[in-house]
Amino acid sequence: MRYGICQIELVPGNPNANYEKIEQWTDMVMAQQDKPDILVLPEMWTTAYALSDLHHLAEKNLEKTLPFLKRLAKRHQVHFIGGSVANQKNDGIYNTALVVNKQGELVYEYDKVHLVPMLNEPAYLQEGQTLAKVFELDGIKMGIIICYDLRFPELTRALALEGAQVLHIVAEWPEARTSHWQALQAARAIENQCYVVSSNVIGTHDGVEFAGRSMVIDPLGKVLAKAPQQQEETLTINLQLTQVPQVRQDVPVFKSRRADLY
Ligand SMILES: NC(=O)CCC(=O)C(=O)O
């Protein structure tokens, strides 16, 4: 499966500018001879962290982003791990991730369950109430979590126990905690013996500098690709996804784990 991973600088509080950026990026990446099968976008990519403006910027029930991604998916015959967006539901605004397949169908939707206090999310957003679940693209079981979720190993373990072979992390992770960003992704890959694919942003907003360094890590924890800190970048990489069963056989942590004790 060939991946195209988006690392960009967002325009905070300006969804139209960000839709335009993502459309241009998609058209550019899909114009390559060796086209990706799957594209990965970052967290809150329509608005960025313009939290105090979300009451008028958040879209209702994905009414803008879903048709937008469906249109691009069908135009280019490509799957989207569609990052996340500020999503107004009946009882408040959620940080909602979405996955759209190349037929233009919504495959999966997930509301971030761990809101990040360090970026003040709990003051503006509602926390999701449903555990992240596995979805399939081209017959491969996968999962998606959103940024701060990375700190909670239980969430990724639940996805791995459901059979996820690839974990996607869509993020706006700050530069101040870059060492955590890198170490935790490697830890999730190693302990769950799965691939980790992440998309982060660059730039600075409201005094917070973002870390970039979007990554691809294999099930042994080896970094296969890494974007720089302060540069827009597209990571393109072929993942054979054959390594997971072999690694799980060689180091059988899923057989050795004591589900009877914890
Ligand atoms: N957008 C986020 O969830 C940021 C997470 C973060 O800053 C951290 O975990 O540290």
The ligand as a MOL file (V3000), in Angstrom:
LIG
                    3D

  0  0  0     0  0            999 V3000
M  V30 BEGIN CTAB
M  V30 COUNTS 10 9 0 0 0
M  V30 BEGIN ATOM
M  V30 1 N -3.4980 18.2360 19.9270 0
M  V30 2 C -3.1410 17.4950 20.9460 0
M  V30 3 O -3.8620 16.6110 21.3750 0
M  V30 4 C -1.7990 17.8120 21.5460 0
M  V30 5 C -1.3150 16.7700 22.5380 0
M  V30 6 C -0.1830 17.2830 23.3800 0
M  V30 7 O 0.1610 18.4380 23.3530 0
M  V30 8 C 0.5020 16.3270 24.2590 0
M  V30 9 O 0.0240 15.2170 24.4500 0
M  V30 10 O 1.5670 16.7030 24.7870 0
M  V30 END ATOM
M  V30 BEGIN BOND
M  V30 1 1 1 2
M  V30 2 2 2 3
M  V30 3 1 2 4
M  V30 4 1 4 5
M  V30 5 1 5 6
M  V30 6 2 6 7
M  V30 7 1 6 8
M  V30 8 2 8 9
M  V30 9 1 8 10
M  V30 END BOND
M  V30 END CTAB
M  END
